[in-house]
Amino acid sequence: MIKFKKNKKNKKNKKAFSFMELLTTIIIIGIIISTATISFTKIRENSRDTKRIADIKQIQSALELYYSDNGKYPETLGTSISSGTKIYLEKVPESVTPADGDCSEEENSYSYSTSDENNNYYYLNFCLGKEVDDYKAGKKIAVSGDILEPIDLCGQDFKDERDNKYYSTVRIGDQCWMAENLNIGTRIDGVTTSTDNDIIEKYCYGNLESNCDIYGGLYQWDETVQYEYEEVNIKGICPDGWHVPSDAEWTVLTDHIKSNPNYLCNGNQSYIAKALASTSYDWNTHIDDCAIGNNLLTNNATGFNALPADYRYFTDGGFHSLPTRSIAYFWSSSPSNPYAHSRRLSYNSPEVHPSTDYRAYGFSVRCIKD
């Protein structure tokens, strides 16, 4: 019988992992899993943004076919785009969710509107979480044949969907402003105080609605911000996509004007009121050089078109300087209890005056684009 001897040399001592080796292995595995998860998340986010662009372009193509046949764009977008029995897009894509990047859920939706009463133009709002091709991250507006940044549309009229009023706009520096005073809401008499009642309440100069049609409404500050008391990006009574400018945003506007020699009177950086004031002869005239009321035709270099809407007193509900026109006040969204910050232009002054005023005054409101 043959016996085999065990070869002790082939027997190896096997050591267990040390604690540090085990910990290192766990860390490495964790890094690999984490990296893979992040990469997968980025891939999904990029995929969603790519889908958003594809959706928008598909809708644009259908809208152009609709326009070619009907001479206008549809007033609204339903679940499909059709006219009579002809279908241009059987199913309008729903916005891709969830929102990515800095896009809010509201901005992420595909929001459609027409820009004039004849439906000759349309706006299709959406938002990208990241850069896709040549499109930067952030809010976008699709129009006929293009996809633009919101600021690129500044200078065109837009419709306030709440009451179908149209407003002109103007780009000044990197800001987009309404070039008219806001006029939204139900008129109440000057002696009445606005209340938080889910109804936008406005004053009209002299208690005449016709004055609101010309000069816009006058609003108490609390009504202006719709009883929101944060300082930044308060929508308040402004249309969707717009907000009540903060005191800081007003300062950005005036600083930009001061930096532009074309907007200055006699080269003086403090003399910028004429660049904002309208050429309207409703402004009282004045003999002082560089005052708003001096040589009105040289006003409004910026296109801001500030009108002398005057204001409603908070004490007795009367209106300043009836029947003449001499002053304009604009609210900011920034409180300074028991006051709020505003800006004042006067017919006899070359300057734009920062001010703090009682919130119960009735002032004009200009909205700024988000």
C-alpha positions as CSV (number, residue, x, y, z in Angstrom):
1,M,0.0,0.0,0.0
2,I,1.4,3.3,-1.0
3,K,1.2,6.1,1.5
4,F,1.3,9.7,0.4
5,K,3.0,12.2,2.7
6,K,1.5,15.6,3.2
7,N,3.7,18.3,1.8
8,K,3.9,20.8,4.6
9,K,5.6,23.3,2.2
10,N,2.4,23.6,0.1
11,K,0.4,24.5,3.1
12,K,0.1,28.3,3.3
13,N,-0.9,30.2,6.3
14,K,-3.9,32.4,5.4
15,K,-4.2,35.6,7.3
16,A,-7.5,37.4,7.9
17,F,-8.0,41.0,6.7
18,S,-6.8,43.5,9.2
19,F,-9.2,46.1,10.4
20,M,-7.5,48.9,8.4
21,E,-7.6,46.7,5.2
22,L,-11.3,46.0,5.7
23,L,-12.0,49.7,6.4
24,T,-10.1,50.7,3.3
25,T,-12.0,48.2,1.2
26,I,-15.3,49.5,2.4
27,I,-14.3,53.1,1.7
28,I,-13.2,52.2,-1.8
29,I,-16.4,50.3,-2.5
30,G,-18.4,53.3,-1.1
31,I,-16.6,55.7,-3.4
32,I,-17.2,53.4,-6.4
33,I,-20.9,53.2,-5.6
34,S,-21.2,56.9,-4.8
35,T,-19.4,57.8,-8.1
36,A,-21.6,55.4,-10.0
37,T,-24.8,56.9,-8.4
38,I,-23.7,60.5,-9.2
39,S,-22.9,59.6,-12.7
40,F,-26.2,57.8,-13.2
41,T,-28.0,60.8,-11.7
42,K,-26.2,63.2,-14.1
43,I,-27.1,61.0,-17.0
44,R,-30.8,61.0,-16.0
45,E,-30.7,64.8,-15.6
46,N,-29.1,65.3,-18.9
47,S,-31.6,62.9,-20.5
48,R,-34.5,65.0,-19.1
49,D,-33.1,68.2,-20.4
50,T,-32.5,66.7,-23.8
51,K,-36.1,65.5,-23.8
52,R,-37.3,69.0,-22.9
53,I,-35.6,70.5,-25.9
54,A,-37.0,67.7,-28.1
55,D,-40.5,68.3,-26.7
56,I,-40.3,72.0,-27.3
57,K,-39.1,71.7,-30.9
58,Q,-41.8,69.2,-31.6
59,I,-44.4,71.6,-30.3
60,Q,-42.8,74.5,-32.3
61,S,-43.0,72.4,-35.6
62,A,-46.7,71.7,-35.0
63,L,-47.4,75.3,-34.2
64,E,-45.8,76.5,-37.5
65,L,-48.0,74.0,-39.4
66,Y,-51.0,75.3,-37.6
67,Y,-50.1,78.9,-38.4
68,S,-49.5,78.1,-42.1
69,D,-53.0,76.8,-42.4
70,N,-54.8,79.2,-40.1
71,G,-52.9,82.5,-40.3
72,K,-52.6,82.6,-36.5
73,Y,-51.4,80.5,-33.6
74,P,-53.9,78.7,-31.3
75,E,-55.0,80.7,-28.4
76,T,-54.2,77.9,-26.0
77,L,-52.5,74.5,-26.0
78,G,-54.7,71.6,-25.1
79,T,-53.8,67.9,-25.1
80,S,-53.4,68.1,-28.9
81,I,-52.9,70.7,-31.6
82,S,-55.6,70.6,-34.2
83,S,-57.9,72.6,-36.4
84,G,-61.2,71.1,-37.4
85,T,-60.4,67.6,-38.5
86,K,-56.7,68.3,-39.2
87,I,-54.4,67.2,-36.4
88,Y,-50.9,68.8,-36.3
89,L,-49.8,67.1,-33.0
90,E,-51.8,64.3,-31.7
91,K,-50.5,64.5,-28.1
92,V,-48.8,67.7,-26.7
93,P,-45.9,66.5,-24.5
94,E,-46.3,67.1,-20.8
95,S,-43.4,68.7,-19.1
96,V,-40.6,66.4,-17.9
97,T,-40.5,65.9,-14.2
98,P,-38.9,66.4,-11.7
99,A,-37.5,69.9,-12.2
100,D,-33.7,70.0,-12.4
101,G,-31.0,72.5,-11.5
102,D,-32.3,75.8,-10.2
103,C,-35.6,75.4,-12.0
104,S,-38.7,75.6,-9.8
105,E,-41.7,73.2,-10.4
106,E,-43.6,76.2,-11.9
107,E,-40.8,77.2,-14.2
108,N,-40.4,73.6,-15.3
109,S,-43.9,73.4,-16.8
110,Y,-44.5,74.0,-20.5
111,S,-46.3,77.3,-20.3
112,Y,-47.9,78.7,-23.5
113,S,-49.4,82.1,-24.2
114,T,-50.0,84.3,-27.2
115,S,-48.4,87.8,-27.3
116,D,-51.1,89.8,-29.1
117,E,-54.9,89.8,-29.6
118,N,-54.5,88.4,-33.1
119,N,-52.4,85.4,-32.0
120,N,-49.6,86.3,-34.4
121,Y,-46.9,85.4,-31.9
122,Y,-46.6,82.9,-29.1
123,Y,-44.4,82.4,-26.0
124,L,-43.6,78.9,-24.8
125,N,-41.9,79.0,-21.4
126,F,-39.8,76.1,-20.0
127,C,-36.6,75.6,-18.0
128,L,-33.4,73.6,-18.4
129,G,-31.5,72.2,-15.4
130,K,-28.2,72.1,-17.3
131,E,-26.7,73.3,-20.5
132,V,-27.8,71.4,-23.6
133,D,-26.0,72.0,-26.9
134,D,-26.0,75.8,-27.3
135,Y,-28.8,76.3,-24.7
136,K,-27.6,77.5,-21.3
137,A,-29.2,76.3,-18.1
138,G,-32.2,78.3,-16.7
139,K,-35.5,79.7,-17.9
140,K,-36.1,79.7,-21.6
141,I,-38.8,81.1,-24.0
142,A,-39.5,79.4,-27.3
143,V,-40.9,81.6,-30.0
144,S,-41.5,81.1,-33.7
145,G,-38.3,79.6,-35.1
146,D,-36.1,80.1,-32.0
147,I,-35.4,79.4,-28.3
148,L,-34.4,82.5,-26.4
149,E,-33.3,83.8,-23.0
150,P,-36.1,85.8,-21.3
151,I,-34.1,89.0,-21.5
152,D,-33.9,88.7,-25.3
153,L,-37.7,89.3,-25.5
154,C,-37.5,92.6,-23.6
155,G,-38.8,95.4,-25.7
156,Q,-41.8,93.5,-27.0
157,D,-45.3,93.9,-25.7
158,F,-46.8,91.2,-23.5
159,K,-50.3,90.3,-22.3
160,D,-51.3,90.0,-18.7
161,E,-53.4,86.9,-18.9
162,R,-55.4,88.0,-15.8
163,D,-57.3,90.8,-17.6
164,N,-55.9,90.7,-21.1
165,K,-54.2,94.1,-20.9
166,Y,-51.0,94.6,-22.9
167,Y,-47.9,96.3,-21.6
168,S,-44.8,97.6,-23.3
169,T,-41.4,96.6,-21.9
170,V,-37.9,98.1,-22.0
171,R,-34.4,96.7,-21.4
172,I,-32.2,98.9,-19.4
173,G,-28.8,97.3,-18.7
174,D,-29.4,93.7,-17.7
175,Q,-32.9,94.4,-16.4
176,C,-36.2,94.1,-18.1
177,W,-38.8,96.6,-16.9
178,M,-42.4,97.3,-17.7
179,A,-42.5,100.6,-19.6
180,E,-45.9,101.4,-18.3
181,N,-47.5,101.6,-14.8
182,L,-49.3,98.5,-13.8
183,N,-53.1,98.8,-14.0
184,I,-54.7,95.7,-12.5
185,G,-57.6,95.3,-10.0
186,T,-60.9,96.7,-8.9
187,R,-61.1,100.4,-8.2
188,I,-62.0,101.5,-4.7
189,D,-62.6,105.1,-3.6
190,G,-59.6,107.0,-2.1
191,V,-61.2,107.2,1.3
192,T,-61.3,103.3,1.5
193,T,-58.4,101.3,2.8
194,S,-57.3,98.2,0.9
195,T,-57.7,94.9,2.7
196,D,-56.3,91.4,2.4
197,N,-59.4,89.9,0.7
198,D,-58.1,88.1,-2.3
199,I,-59.2,91.0,-4.6
200,I,-56.5,93.3,-6.0
201,E,-57.7,96.8,-5.1
202,K,-56.5,100.0,-6.8
203,Y,-57.0,103.7,-6.6
204,C,-57.5,105.8,-9.6
205,Y,-56.4,109.4,-9.5
206,G,-59.4,111.6,-8.7
207,N,-61.5,108.4,-8.3
208,L,-61.8,108.2,-12.1
209,E,-61.2,104.9,-13.9
210,S,-60.2,106.8,-17.0
211,N,-57.1,108.1,-15.1
212,C,-56.1,104.5,-14.4
213,D,-56.3,103.8,-18.1
214,I,-53.8,106.6,-18.7
215,Y,-51.6,106.6,-15.6
216,G,-52.1,103.1,-14.2
217,G,-53.4,102.3,-10.8
218,L,-52.2,103.6,-7.4
219,Y,-51.7,100.9,-4.7
220,Q,-51.0,100.8,-1.0
221,W,-47.7,99.0,-0.3
222,D,-49.3,96.0,1.5
223,E,-51.6,95.5,-1.4
224,T,-48.7,95.8,-3.8
225,V,-46.8,93.0,-2.2
226,Q,-50.0,91.0,-1.6
227,Y,-49.3,90.9,2.1
228,E,-46.0,89.0,1.6
229,Y,-43.3,90.5,3.7
230,E,-40.1,89.0,2.4
231,E,-37.9,91.6,0.6
232,V,-36.7,89.7,-2.5
233,N,-38.6,88.5,-5.6
234,I,-42.1,89.3,-4.3
235,K,-44.5,88.7,-7.1
236,G,-47.2,90.7,-5.4
237,I,-49.7,92.1,-7.9
238,C,-47.4,91.7,-10.8
239,P,-48.2,89.3,-13.7
240,D,-46.7,85.8,-13.9
241,G,-43.0,86.0,-14.7
242,W,-42.7,89.4,-13.1
243,H,-42.2,90.8,-9.6
244,V,-42.2,94.0,-7.6
245,P,-38.7,95.4,-7.7
246,S,-36.7,95.5,-4.5
247,D,-34.9,98.6,-3.3
248,A,-31.7,97.0,-4.5
249,E,-33.1,96.4,-8.0
250,W,-34.1,100.1,-8.2
251,T,-30.5,101.0,-7.2
252,V,-29.2,98.7,-10.0
253,L,-31.3,100.6,-12.4
254,T,-30.2,104.1,-11.3
255,D,-26.6,103.0,-11.0
256,H,-26.7,101.8,-14.6
257,I,-28.1,105.1,-15.8
258,K,-25.5,107.1,-13.9
259,S,-22.7,105.0,-15.6
260,N,-24.0,105.9,-19.1
261,P,-23.0,109.4,-20.3
262,N,-25.9,109.4,-22.8
263,Y,-28.4,109.3,-19.9
264,L,-26.9,112.2,-18.0
265,C,-27.9,115.9,-18.1
266,N,-24.9,118.2,-18.4
267,G,-22.6,115.2,-17.5
268,N,-23.8,115.2,-13.9
269,Q,-24.2,111.6,-12.5
270,S,-26.9,112.8,-10.1
271,Y,-29.0,114.3,-12.9
272,I,-30.7,111.2,-14.3
273,A,-34.4,111.9,-13.8
274,K,-35.0,113.2,-17.3
275,A,-33.7,109.9,-18.7
276,L,-36.6,108.1,-16.9
277,A,-39.4,110.6,-17.2
278,S,-41.8,110.6,-20.2
279,T,-41.9,113.4,-22.8
280,S,-45.6,113.8,-21.9
281,Y,-46.8,117.3,-21.5
282,D,-48.8,116.1,-18.5
283,W,-45.6,117.0,-16.6
284,N,-45.6,120.5,-15.2
285,T,-43.0,122.7,-16.9
286,H,-40.0,124.2,-15.0
287,I,-37.3,126.7,-15.9
288,D,-34.4,125.0,-14.0
289,D,-31.8,123.4,-16.3
290,C,-32.0,119.5,-16.1
291,A,-35.3,119.5,-14.3
292,I,-37.8,117.0,-15.7
293,G,-40.1,119.9,-16.6
294,N,-37.5,121.7,-18.6
295,N,-37.6,120.9,-22.4
296,L,-39.8,117.8,-22.1
297,L,-38.8,116.5,-25.5
298,T,-35.3,115.7,-24.2
299,N,-36.7,113.3,-21.6
300,N,-37.0,109.5,-21.7
301,A,-33.6,108.5,-23.2
302,T,-34.0,105.1,-21.5
303,G,-37.5,104.4,-22.7
304,F,-38.7,103.9,-19.1
305,N,-41.5,106.5,-19.7
306,A,-42.3,107.5,-16.1
307,L,-45.6,109.4,-16.0
308,P,-46.6,112.0,-13.4
309,A,-49.3,109.8,-11.9
310,D,-49.0,111.6,-8.5
311,Y,-50.3,109.7,-5.5
312,R,-53.1,109.0,-3.0
313,Y,-52.8,110.5,0.5
314,F,-52.9,108.0,3.4
315,T,-54.5,110.4,5.8
316,D,-57.7,111.5,4.2
317,G,-57.8,109.5,0.9
318,G,-57.4,112.5,-1.2
319,F,-55.0,112.8,-4.2
320,H,-52.0,115.0,-4.5
321,S,-51.9,118.1,-6.6
322,L,-55.3,117.9,-8.3
323,P,-55.7,119.1,-11.1
324,T,-52.0,119.5,-12.0
325,R,-49.4,116.8,-12.5
326,S,-46.0,117.2,-10.9
327,I,-44.7,114.0,-9.3
328,A,-44.4,110.2,-9.6
329,Y,-43.8,107.7,-6.8
330,F,-43.0,104.1,-7.3
331,W,-43.0,101.4,-4.7
332,S,-40.3,98.9,-4.1
333,S,-40.9,95.5,-2.4
334,S,-38.5,96.4,0.5
335,P,-40.1,97.3,3.9
336,S,-38.7,99.7,6.4
337,N,-41.3,99.4,9.2
338,P,-43.6,101.3,9.5
339,Y,-42.5,102.5,6.1
340,A,-41.4,101.0,2.7
341,H,-38.8,102.1,0.3
342,S,-39.8,104.0,-2.9
343,R,-38.5,106.2,-5.7
344,R,-39.7,109.7,-6.4
345,L,-39.5,111.8,-9.6
346,S,-40.6,115.5,-9.5
347,Y,-41.1,118.0,-12.3
348,N,-38.8,120.5,-10.7
349,S,-35.9,118.2,-9.9
350,P,-33.1,116.6,-12.0
351,E,-32.7,113.7,-9.6
352,V,-34.3,110.4,-8.7
353,H,-34.9,110.5,-5.0
354,P,-34.8,107.3,-2.8
355,S,-37.5,107.7,-0.2
356,T,-39.2,105.8,2.7
357,D,-42.9,106.4,3.0
358,Y,-46.0,105.3,4.9
359,R,-47.2,102.0,3.5
360,A,-50.8,103.4,3.4
361,Y,-49.9,105.8,0.6
362,G,-51.2,105.0,-2.9
363,F,-48.2,104.9,-5.3
364,S,-47.6,103.6,-8.8
365,V,-46.1,100.1,-9.5
366,R,-43.6,99.1,-12.1
367,C,-42.9,95.4,-12.4
368,I,-39.5,93.9,-13.3
369,K,-38.9,90.6,-15.1
370,D,-37.9,87.6,-13.0
